[in-house]
Amino acid sequence: MILKSEFNKPYVKGKKGYISISHTKDLIAIIYSKKNSVGIDIELISDRVLKIAHKFTHKEEEKLRSKGDSKISTLILWCAKEAMYKIFEKRTLSFTENIRLLDFEYNEKTQELYGWINKSGDQINCKGAYMILNKFLLVYFVKDQ
């Protein structure tokens, strides 16, 4: 049975480990790890993210939005931050200030990603990947130990 913690983070009752869930349209994505905290996000590829990019993009990340197809690059940035946000135990993070995606190589299939979460001087390094699945983008991250 999947339950939610006080911070709205899902967990599997009676099991050790970490789980993250995302959904969009007719799809659901789930990731599970026995050892490390995980986060996942899946989104329909659309222009909608371009309208809100200023709300989650740090000035040092602006260049990431122009890699390849800017709509997809911006969505990679959004999904990466959503996935890393889900790794953090407490939900008091600023997407622009506390969560950062590092430079990445753009391609139209899959690519590794790296980023970090920094709250009150405590930095959590994360590694993951993105995948383009037809008209959807899936991004996942794992807390680096």
C-alpha positions in Angstrom: 0.0 0.0 0.0 1.3 3.5 -0.9 0.9 6.1 1.8 2.0 9.8 2.1 4.3 11.3 4.8 3.6 14.5 6.6 5.4 16.3 3.7 3.1 14.6 1.1 6.0 12.3 0.1 4.8 8.8 -0.9 6.2 5.6 0.7 5.4 1.9 0.6 3.9 0.7 3.9 6.0 -1.9 5.5 8.9 -1.6 3.0 12.2 0.1 3.3 13.1 2.3 0.4 12.0 5.3 -1.5 9.3 5.9 -4.1 8.3 8.8 -6.4 5.2 9.1 -8.5 4.2 11.4 -11.4 1.3 11.5 -13.8 0.1 13.4 -16.9 -2.7 12.8 -19.3 -3.1 9.0 -19.6 0.4 8.1 -18.2 1.8 7.4 -14.7 5.5 7.1 -13.9 6.9 5.4 -10.7 10.4 5.0 -9.6 11.6 3.0 -6.5 15.0 2.6 -4.9 15.9 0.5 -1.8 18.9 2.7 -1.0 18.6 6.3 -2.3 15.9 8.9 -2.3 14.4 9.3 -5.8 12.2 11.8 -7.8 10.4 11.5 -11.1 8.4 13.7 -13.3 6.6 13.1 -16.6 5.0 15.9 -18.7 3.3 16.2 -22.1 5.6 18.2 -24.4 4.0 21.6 -25.0 4.6 25.3 -25.2 3.0 25.9 -21.8 6.3 25.6 -20.0 7.7 28.6 -21.9 5.2 30.9 -20.3 6.2 30.1 -16.8 10.0 29.6 -17.3 10.9 32.8 -15.4 9.3 31.3 -12.3 11.8 28.4 -12.0 14.9 29.4 -14.1 17.9 30.8 -12.2 20.0 33.3 -14.3 22.8 30.8 -14.4 20.4 28.3 -16.1 19.2 30.6 -18.9 21.7 29.1 -21.3 20.2 25.6 -20.7 16.9 26.7 -22.2 18.5 27.3 -25.6 19.9 23.8 -26.1 18.4 22.1 -29.2 14.6 22.6 -29.2 14.1 25.4 -26.6 10.6 24.1 -25.7 12.0 20.7 -24.9 15.1 22.1 -23.2 12.9 24.3 -21.0 10.7 21.3 -20.2 13.8 19.3 -19.2 14.8 22.1 -16.8 11.2 22.1 -15.3 11.0 18.3 -15.0 14.5 18.1 -13.5 13.6 20.6 -10.8 10.3 18.8 -10.1 12.1 15.5 -9.8 14.8 16.9 -7.5 12.2 18.7 -5.4 10.6 15.3 -4.7 13.9 14.0 -3.4 14.1 16.6 -0.6 12.4 15.5 2.6 10.8 18.8 3.4 8.9 20.9 0.8 10.3 24.3 1.5 12.4 24.9 -1.6 12.7 27.8 -4.1 12.9 26.3 -7.6 15.1 29.3 -8.7 17.4 29.5 -5.6 17.6 26.0 -4.0 17.5 23.6 -7.0 19.9 23.8 -9.8 20.4 21.8 -13.0 23.9 21.6 -14.3 24.9 21.9 -18.0 23.8 18.9 -20.1 24.1 17.6 -23.7 20.9 17.8 -25.6 19.8 14.9 -27.8 16.4 13.7 -28.9 16.4 10.4 -27.0 18.0 10.1 -23.6 20.8 11.9 -21.7 22.3 11.9 -18.3 21.6 14.9 -16.0 23.3 16.2 -12.9 22.0 18.8 -10.4 21.9 19.8 -6.8 19.6 20.9 -4.0 21.0 23.4 -1.5 19.0 24.5 1.5 20.7 26.3 4.4 24.2 25.3 3.2 23.5 21.6 3.1 24.0 20.5 -0.5 22.5 17.3 -1.9 24.0 16.2 -5.2 21.7 14.3 -7.6 22.1 12.4 -10.8 19.5 11.2 -13.3 18.4 11.2 -16.9 15.7 12.4 -19.3 14.0 10.4 -21.9 11.7 11.6 -24.7 8.9 9.1 -25.1 6.8 10.0 -28.2 5.0 13.3 -27.1 6.1 13.0 -23.4 9.2 13.9 -21.5 10.3 11.8 -18.5 13.0 12.9 -16.0 14.2 11.0 -13.0 16.8 11.8 -10.3 18.5 9.8 -7.6 20.2 11.3 -4.5 23.9 10.8 -4.9 25.5 9.1 -1.9 
